[in-house]
Amino acid sequence: MSKKTVILIVEWCIAILFVFLFFRGYNPYMGSLTPTKAHELSERSYHYGPSKIVKVVPFGGNTTVYLGVYKEWFSSDTVIKRGLGWHPGGGVGGVWIDSSKPLTYSWSVSERDKKLTLAQFYGYVSDPQIKKVVLYTETDSVDNKEARTLSTMSQEINDDRMFLFIWNDKDLNSQWKFIQGLDHEGKVVYEEKFN
């Protein structure tokens, strides 16, 4: 084989590899170099915001959640690292803050890969009495798949008035049971049951 033929074969192999990688979703030329830039691009593509970022919550090494407010809306925008860049992961659209309720909440559950099903329960607290939010979930028992265990997650409410509960729901199969808002003494001032 001549040198020209070898070079031509190598060039075609590289071109086919790039086409294959592009259609598999791995395109190193797309995406952002930082999670914050990916978040900003995500909002622009959705014609939402720019929001005021109130919390940045990293989850694992390849997921970052941006809690933000924009006018009378709040959002929990997720960006994911794939390949060499950061890409939008969902949640960029806002949820209207219903100020007639003590708190407004939303949730999302999305399967990322075989090891991660990202579950988020997030919201905005309108009632100034609420200083802590507690989410009660029921999950499969580790020892007995037939039994269910009641678990709690809690978060103090700061000046930004937002909360986020985030976990990997791959093996837990959790169900939200109820949410409570507690005052500074730990007394329940708000409770809502689910299901």
GIBEL-V272076 format. One record per residue. N is the residue number from 0. RES is the residue in one letter. OMEGA is omega in whole degrees, 0 to 359 (* if undefined). D_CENTER is the distance of its C-alpha to the mean C-alpha in Angstrom with 2 decimals. Layout:
BEGIN
n->{N N}
res->{RES RES}
omega->{OMEGA OMEGA}
d_center->{D_CENTER D_CENTER}
END
This chain:
BEGIN
n->{0 1 2 3 4 5 6 7 8 9 10 11 12 13 14 15 16 17 18 19 20 21 22 23 24 25 26 27 28 29 30 31 32 33 34 35 36 37 38 39 40 41 42 43 44 45 46 47 48 49 50 51 52 53 54 55 56 57 58 59 60 61 62 63 64 65 66 67 68 69 70 71 72 73 74 75 76 77 78 79 80 81 82 83 84 85 86 87 88 89 90 91 92 93 94 95 96 97 98 99 100 101 102 103 104 105 106 107 108 109 110 111 112 113 114 115 116 117 118 119 120 121 122 123 124 125 126 127 128 129 130 131 132 133 134 135 136 137 138 139 140 141 142 143 144 145 146 147 148 149 150 151 152 153 154 155 156 157 158 159 160 161 162 163 164 165 166 167 168 169 170 171 172 173 174 175 176 177 178 179 180 181 182 183 184 185 186 187 188 189 190 191 192 193 194}
res->{M S K K T V I L I V E W C I A I L F V F L F F R G Y N P Y M G S L T P T K A H E L S E R S Y H Y G P S K I V K V V P F G G N T T V Y L G V Y K E W F S S D T V I K R G L G W H P G G G V G G V W I D S S K P L T Y S W S V S E R D K K L T L A Q F Y G Y V S D P Q I K K V V L Y T E T D S V D N K E A R T L S T M S Q E I N D D R M F L F I W N D K D L N S Q W K F I Q G L D H E G K V V Y E E K F N}
omega->{180 179 179 181 179 179 179 179 180 179 179 178 178 179 179 178 179 178 179 181 179 182 174 178 178 178 184 182 177 182 183 181 180 177 180 178 177 177 180 178 178 178 179 181 181 184 179 176 14 181 172 181 181 177 173 185 175 178 186 181 187 179 175 180 178 173 183 175 178 185 179 183 171 182 175 184 182 172 188 175 175 181 183 186 177 185 176 181 179 177 183 180 184 175 182 179 178 185 175 178 179 175 177 184 174 179 173 175 181 178 182 178 184 183 187 166 187 178 179 172 189 181 182 182 179 183 181 177 184 180 181 177 180 177 178 178 176 183 175 177 180 184 187 183 178 182 179 181 177 180 177 170 181 178 175 179 181 181 180 174 182 175 178 170 184 180 174 185 186 185 186 184 186 174 178 183 176 180 180 170 183 176 184 177 180 178 180 177 178 175 175 178 177 178 *}
d_center->{54.14 54.35 52.03 50.99 49.98 47.86 46.02 45.48 44.07 41.67 40.49 39.87 37.99 35.67 35.19 34.43 31.91 30.05 30.09 28.82 25.92 25.02 24.90 22.93 20.01 20.96 22.22 22.47 23.66 20.59 17.42 17.44 18.78 16.30 12.55 13.80 16.04 13.51 11.55 15.06 16.09 13.18 14.30 17.87 17.57 16.33 19.04 16.83 17.46 17.76 15.80 16.75 14.07 14.49 12.11 10.62 8.85 9.42 8.53 11.48 13.24 11.28 7.58 7.07 5.02 7.86 9.09 12.16 15.18 17.50 20.81 20.27 16.62 13.29 9.85 6.19 6.08 4.26 7.47 9.07 12.60 15.06 18.71 19.76 17.16 13.61 12.41 10.12 7.40 7.09 6.77 9.49 12.03 13.01 14.13 17.71 18.62 21.44 23.58 26.01 23.65 23.03 19.24 16.98 13.78 11.38 9.03 7.37 8.29 8.51 11.00 10.57 14.10 16.85 15.49 11.76 10.34 6.75 7.19 5.83 8.88 9.28 12.38 15.36 18.67 21.83 24.41 25.66 27.06 23.69 23.08 20.81 18.38 18.62 16.74 19.02 17.98 20.46 20.01 22.48 24.98 25.16 28.95 29.39 27.09 29.10 28.39 25.30 24.28 23.03 20.47 19.16 16.34 17.33 16.53 19.15 18.91 19.91 21.32 18.04 17.90 14.11 12.38 9.12 9.52 7.33 9.39 10.63 12.40 14.60 17.78 17.36 17.39 16.50 17.53 16.87 20.39 20.45 19.15 21.53 22.08 24.63 27.06 28.27 30.68 28.16 29.57 27.51 27.60 25.02 24.12 22.68 23.01 21.07 22.93}
END
